[in-house]
Amino acid sequence: MNLLSIRTYLVAIFLFSGMNLFAQENNFNRFSAEISTGVHVPLAPNDGISRSKYIAFKQFQLAGRYMFTEKFGLKGHYAFNRFANPDDSDMGISMSRIGLEGVANLGRLLNVDYHFRERFGLLLHAGGGITFAQPTSVNGTDHMGNMLLGLTGQLKLNNNFALFGDLSYISSFKQHYAYNGELLSPNFEAVTGSFVNVSIGIMFYLGEENYHADWY
């Protein structure tokens, strides 16, 4: 077989595979959007704060997800957290986060019985992004990297909507300001910060097919 024949053969395989993928595209819907809100719990650093006083209903998130298969997908998100000093509401720190995560459908991966999966779901999501923190003690913005890991429980309402609850752990790299908005170190030394989000929200499934990948 000469080089031209090999190339022709490879192109034919590629086109055939692409046609198969395209043909499978309509088996189920792949896109979804979600909005959630809830409470957050600061873990570290705890300099100058009483952790229990900073647990507050001051966070929300918007996200979009695309499932490549019934098991795996990608999710992009924007999230906001506002940590306020309970003794002085003008003091604190606001954190805006953007990021990208991988998503795995644990029900599918663990071969949970379909009669359970047709109504209840469990997603694992993990990834990273950038945090833009605005402490009240300065006019600037503290830029940090972040990583997160979370579990999302789902309750299917119908083919278009699902309720969900989410528990996520977020770790911030090179954090310079405490949750009360004050500088952590006079030498501007950074620490690794972390907090937990406990959220409830709703998912909206997009597409013309009867089922989304979550419930296919």
N, C-alpha and C positions, 0 to 999 in steps of 0.2 A: 504493500500500500504506500503510495507516494505522499509527499507532504500536503499537496493540495487535497487529496482524498481524505487525509486525516483531519485537515481543517474543516472540510465540508461535513465530515462525520460528527465532529465536535459541535459545530454550529447547529446541526440537525438535532443533536441530543439536547443542547441548550434551549432551542426553540420548543422542542417537545416538552421539556420540563417546565418551561415558562407557561406553555398552554395548559398543562396540568394544574399548575398553581393558580392560573387565572380561572380555570374551570371550578376550582375549589373555593374561589373567593366568595361565591354567593351561597355557600353552605350555611353560613351564620354571619351575624353582624359582628364587627370587630371593634368599633369605636364606642366609647362611653365618656360621659362627662360627670363630674361630681362636685358637690359643695358640702362642706362640713364645718362644724364649730364645736367648741367644748372648753375644757379646762386644761391648764398646764401646771406642771409641778417642777420647779427648779431643783436640780440636784447638786451641781457644782458649777462655779465656785459658790460657797455659802458665806463668803466674807461679808460681814456687816449686815446680814439679814437673818430673820427668823423664817426658815423655809415655809412653815405652815401658813404664815401671813401672806406669802406670795403665790399661793395656790389660788388661781382666779379664772373666771370665765371670760378670758380675753384673748382668744385665738380663733382663727378661721383659716380655711384652705380651699382653693380652687384647683381642680386637676382634670387632665384629659388622659385617656388610656387607649392604647391600641394593642389588641391581642393578635399575635402572629398565628397561634394555634389555640386549641382549647386549654392548653397548659401554660403557655408562656406569652408574655407581652412586655410592653414598655409604657411608662407613665411619666408625664411631665407635670410639675406642680408649681403653684405659687402659694406661699403660706405667710401668715402674719401672726406675731406674738407681741403682746404689750405687757411688760412686767412693770408694775407701779409700786412705789413705796407706800405702804398702807398708812404711814404716819405723815406723809407729804405727797399727795397725789400728783403734784407737779414734777416729782422726781421719779426716775425710772429709766427704762431702756425699751425701745421698740426694735423688733427684729423682723425684717422682710427676707424671705428665703425663696430662691428659685432652684429647681433641681430636676434631675432625671433619675428614674428608678427602674429596675427590673422587677417584673411581677410574675409570681408562680401561683397557679391554682392548685392548692394543696389537696382539695377534694379529688381532683383528677389524678394527681400524682400518687395519692395514697389509695386509689381505687375504692373510694367510699361508695357505698351502695347508691344506685341512681335514685331510688325512692327518697333518700335523704337529700341527695344533691339537687334534686329538681326544685327544692324550696330553700335550702340552706347552703351557703358557700363560705369558704375560708381562703383568703388570699394572703400570701407572704410577699412583702415588698421591701426592697433595699436599694440604696443608691447614695448619691451625693449631690452637692451643689454649692452655691455661694450664699452667704448671709450678709445682708447690709444692715448693720446695727447702728441705731441713732441714740446715744445716751444723752440725757438731758443736761449733763454737766458740761458739754461742749457743743459746738455748732457743727462739728464734722461727722463723718461716717466711719465706723469701724468695719473693715472688710474681713470676713472670715470664711474659711472653707468649712463644710459640714458633711457629715455622713449620718444616715438614718437607717433604722431597721424597724419594721412594723408588721402587725397582723390585723387583717380586716375581716370581720365577720359580716356575712350578708344574709338578708331576708328578702326573698323575691316577692314583690307585690303583684306584678304582672309582667308581660313581655317587654314593657318599656321602663319600668321603675323598680328599684330595690332600695331598701333601707340598709344602712350599715353602721357598725360601730368599729372604731379603730383605736389601737394602742400603739404608739410609736415612740421610740427612743431616738433622740437627736443629740449628736455630739458636735460641738463647735471647736474648730481649731484656731489657735492664736487669738483667744478672746482677751481683750484688754480692759473691759469695763464690767463691773458687777451688775447684778440685777436691780440694784437701787440707783444705777446710773453713774456711780462714782468710779474713778480710775482705780484699778486694782493695785498697781505698783507705781511709785514715783519714778522708777526707772523705765517705765513702759514695757515691763516684761509681760509676756503673754502666758496664758494658761489654757488648758483644755476644759471647756465648759460642757455642760450637758443638762438636758431637761426632758421631761416626758409629756407628750400630748395624749389626752383621752378625749376622743371626738365621737360625735354622732353626725350622720348626714344622709344624703340621698344621692343615688346614682341614676342617671338618665341614659338609656341605651339608644344609640343612633344607628339607623340603617333600615332597609326595606324588608329584610328577612324576618321570619317569625321569632327566631331565637338569637340571643347574643352568645358569644363563645363561653361566657360564664355558666350558661345553663344548657349548652348543646349536648 
